[in-house]
Amino acid sequence: MQKGWLSRISILAPYAWLAAFFLAPFLIVVKISLSQSAIAQPPYLPVFDPRAGWDGLRDFLGGLSPDSYASIAADPLYLWSYLKSLMIAGVSTALLLLIGYPVAYALARAPRRLQGVLVLLVVLPFWTSFLIRVYAWMNILQHDGLLNQALIALRLIDQPVSWLATDYAVYLGIVYSYFPFMVLPLYAALERLDPSLLEAAADLGCPPWRAFFTVTVPLSLPGIVAGALLCFIPITGEFVIPDLLGSSTTSMIGQTLWLEFFGNRDWPVASALAVVLLALLVTPIVMVRQREARQLEQA
């Protein structure tokens, strides 16, 4: 009997955690997104008062409206922020995959005694504060920073180049910051790869490059998908890197959210932006889950 209760608790605990720390806050954000901006505390109306009874509940529900979502659809600034965020996230994820896959492959093929040290070197930057690392890139990329000094010393450029406050700086900061999130899932997938499969492909006359694309890459696809999602989703809502390394032309949706919340104090529009962003990010996860479910059914 006791084991039955323990098993039920172990099953219900994750759902209770999600309900308390994800579903409940999300419903609060949805409610605020359906409210109206007001000069009050909190800065939106209506606010539900349980002491008002059923009449208060009726007035509360009658005061909700999708005006904030209509404002988002009517203003091209918000659409531009979404498109810019998705573009930067997509390009950054592709760059991380192109750079991270060879590194993860080298880690997986390194001698077993060295793999732990090499993985430690990949995650070592995480031991330093994220904000400090971004500020370090600001010093490196500034007009008289280390990058321009090195390029001038190597005679690759004649005068300093403006790296800071450009899209290049944003991409560089994002790729550097999210590099371990791509490498570690790829390494986990490649490290489990059976070397005998490649040997069998070679015995059948398959050249190494073809064996890589027909054996290694397909078998590492779960790591590719996991790394891409781990990078793409947080990059889309990134705020610190584009705010410190970018310019006004690289305004991402995270910066727009901050401006609406703390600058304009328009909580309903900011909440509506967050809800739409969540819907955009949940879509690829649902698609991946459905694809995995279909593969399991076929297997």
N, C-alpha and C positions, 0 to 999 in steps of 0.2 A: 504493500500500500504506500509506504514511504517512498519507494523507488518510483512509483507512478506519479506522485506529486512532484518529485524532483525532476522527472523527465518533462512534465507539463510546464514547470517553472522555467526550465532551460529552454524550452521552445517559445514560451511567451515572453521571456525577458528581452530578446532582440526586438520583437514587435512593440513592446512597451517602451523601449528606449527610442525607437523611431517615432512612435506616436508622441512622446513627450518632447523630444528635441528636434524633430523635423516637421511632423505633421502639424502640431499645434502652432509653432512659429510661422509656418507657411500659411496657415489659415488666418492668422493675425495679419500677415502681410497682404493677403488677398482682400481681407476686410478693409484695410487702409486704402488699398488701390481702388476700392469702390466708393470711397468717401469723397468729401469736398474739402479743398484747402480752406483754412480759416486762420485768422489772427487770434489764436487762443492757445491754451495748453491742455491737452496736446493740440498741435496745429492742424486739426482736421475735424470735420463733422460728418455724420452724427456720432455721438459717443453713447454707448448703451449703458443705461442705469438700471440695474436689477430692481431697485426700489420703486421704479415707476410702474411695474407690473406689466400686464398685457398691453395696455395703451402705450407704454413706453417702448415695448418691443415692436408694436405696429409702426410707431413713428420712426423707430430706428431702421426697420427694414424698408420703409418708404423713402428714407433719405439716401439710400444706397443707389448709385448709378454708375454706368461705365464711361462717364465723361473723360476720365483720365486716359483710358485706352483710345478714345476718339482723338484726344489731343496728341497722343503718340503717333497715331496713323496720319494725322493732318500735318505734323511738323516734320519736314525732311531732315532736320538736324538729328533727330533720334534714329531715323532710318540709316543715315550716314554713319552714326556711331556704331550701330549694330553691324553694318556691312564692313566697316573698318576693323572692328574687333574680330569678326569671323575671318577676314582676309589675313590679318596679322597672325591669328591663331593657326590658320591653315598653313601659311607659308612657314611659320616657325616650327610647327610640328613636322613638316616635310624636311626642313633643314636638320632638325634633331634626329630624324630617322636616318637621313643620309650620313650624318656624322656619327650617330650613336651605334648604328648596326656594325660597322667595322670594328669599333672599340669593343662592343659586346662579344663579337666573334673572336677577337684576339684574346679577350679574357677567358672565354670558354675553352679555347685551344691552348692556353698557357699551361705550364706544368702545375700539377695539383698543389704543390707546396707554395706556389707563388700567387695563386688565385685569390686567396684571402687578403694578401697585402695589396694586390692590384684593385680589388673591389673597395678596400679601405681608402685608397687614393682617390677613387671616383667620388665617394661620399664625404671626403675630408672637408670640402668647402662648406658643408652643412654645419660644421662645428663653429662657424663664424656667423654672426648675425646677418640675416638677409639684407637689412637696411644698410649695414656697414659695407657689404659687398657692392651694393648698387652705388653708394657714394664713392667707393673706390673706382668704379668704372667712370663716374663723372670726372674724377681727377685725371684718369688715364686719357679720356676722350676730349678733354677741354683743349682750347686753342694752343696753349703752350704745354700740353700734357705729355705724358711719356710716349704715347703712340706717335704723335707728330715728331717728337725729338728723335725717336728711333728711325722713323722713315727718312727724316732729313739726314741723319748720320749715315744711313745706308745709301744715300743719294737716290732714293726712289721718288722723292718729291723735292721741289725747290723751295716751297713756302708752306706754312702750316695749312692744313685742310680743316674745314669746319665739320667735325664728326658729331659733336654734341647737338642735341635738339634736332635730330634727323631720324628718318625711318631706320637707317642703318644702325644707329645707336640702340634703338628699341629692339630690333631683331637680335643684335649682339647681346644685349642684356638678358633677353628672354632665353636665348639658346644657352647662354652660360648658366643661368639660374635653374633651368629645368632639365639640364643635361642628365643628371642622375635618374630622374623619373623615367627617362627613355631607356637608359642603359641597363638598369637593374632588371626590368621585366624581360628585356631581350636576352640578357645574360642567363636568367633563370630558364628561359625556353631553350636556348642553344646549349646550355650545359647538360640538359637532359637528353640531348640528341644522341642516338646510338651510332657510334662511328662505324659499326659494321654495315650500316645502310650505304654509307659512302663507299666503303670497300666493295660492296656488292655492285654498286653502280659502276665503279671502275673496272671490275671484272667483266662486266657486260659491255665494255667498250665506251662508256660514257666519259667524255673529257671532264676535267675538274670544273670548268666554268659552267658547263651544262648541269653537272651534278649539283652545283651550288643553287642554281635557279629552279631545278626540278625536284630536289630532295630537301636541301637545307632551308630554303626560304619558305616553302609550303609548311614544313613541320614547325617552323618558328612563327607561323602566323598568329597563334594566340598571344605570344609575346609582343608582336608588332601591334596588334589591336589594343592590348592592355597599355602599352607604352604610349600609343597615340591618344587614347582616351585620358590617361593620367596627365598628359601634357596639354591637349587641346582644350579640355574643360576649364582648368584654372587659368590658362592663358587668355581665354575669351573674356573673363571678368577681371583681368589684371588691372591694377590701379597704380601701384608704386612705380614700376619700371617705366611705363609711358609718361607718367607725371614728372619724373625726375630726368629721364634721358630723352624724352620726346619733345615735341612742340605742339602748337595748337592744331596743326594739320594731322597729328597722330592721336587725336582725341578718341579714346576707346570708351566703351559703354560703362566701364568702371568709374572713369572720371566724370562722365555725365551723371551717373548715380550719385556720386559724392557732391557734385554741384547742386543737384536738385534737393538733396537731403539737407546739406549744411549751408549752401549758399543761398538758394531761393527759398528754402524751408517749405518746399512743396512736396510733402510726404506722400500724398496720393499718387502723383505722377511718378515719383521715384519708386514707389512700391509697384506700380503697374509696369515700369521698366524692369524691375527685378523679376516679376512674374513671367513676363515675356521672355526674358533671358533664360530663366529656368526651363521654360518650355522648349526653347531652342537647344539647350544643352541635354535635356532628357531624351529628345528625339533620337540622337545617334545611339544612346545607351539602349533604348528600347529596340532599335533595329538590330543591334549586335546580339541582344538577348534572344530575339526571335530567330535570328540566323543560327545561333548556337542550338536552340531548341529543335530547329528543323534538322540540323546535322545529327543530333542525338537520336531523333526519331528515325532517320535514314540508317544510322548505324545499328 
